[in-house]
Amino acid sequence: MLKIVVVEDEEFVRKGIVLTVDWAALGCVIAGEAADGKAGLELIRQVKPDIIIIDIKMPYTTGTEVLTQLRQEGTQATAGALTAYSDLIYARQAVALGAV
């Protein structure tokens, strides 16, 4: 099973991702979730997931800052970035860090 961590500050969105997908049918398990970038970074370091689903703009630490730190530490997990912002500068930064 692939381990997934979801980092999203909006609880409704985070729970939607966690609860509306049949992760087991996809060979995955939700290994943890966090409500901000700082907590997400710590969780990812502990869990060492295969896949990270992360919001780009969050309190304390942005998703791109989290991905930058993780890449500098050698984390190779696949990352999927989420954003509701029309300004795509954050999305471009995430893609540059290997997110999809």
Stockholm file with secondary structure:
# STOCKHOLM 1.0

chainA/1-100         MLKIVVVEDEEFVRKGIVLTVDWAALGCVIAGEAADGKAGLELIRQVKPDIIIIDIKMPYTTGTEVLTQLRQEGTQATAGALTAYSDLIYARQAVALGAV
#=GR chainA/1-100 SS CEEEEEECSCHHHHHHHHHHSCTGGGTEEEEEEESSHHHHHHHHHHHCCSEEEEESSCSSSCHHHHHHHHHHTTCCCEEEEECCCSCTHHHHHHHHTTBC
#=GC SS_cons         CEEEEEECSCHHHHHHHHHHSCTGGGTEEEEEEESSHHHHHHHHHHHCCSEEEEESSCSSSCHHHHHHHHHHTTCCCEEEEECCCSCTHHHHHHHHTTBC
//
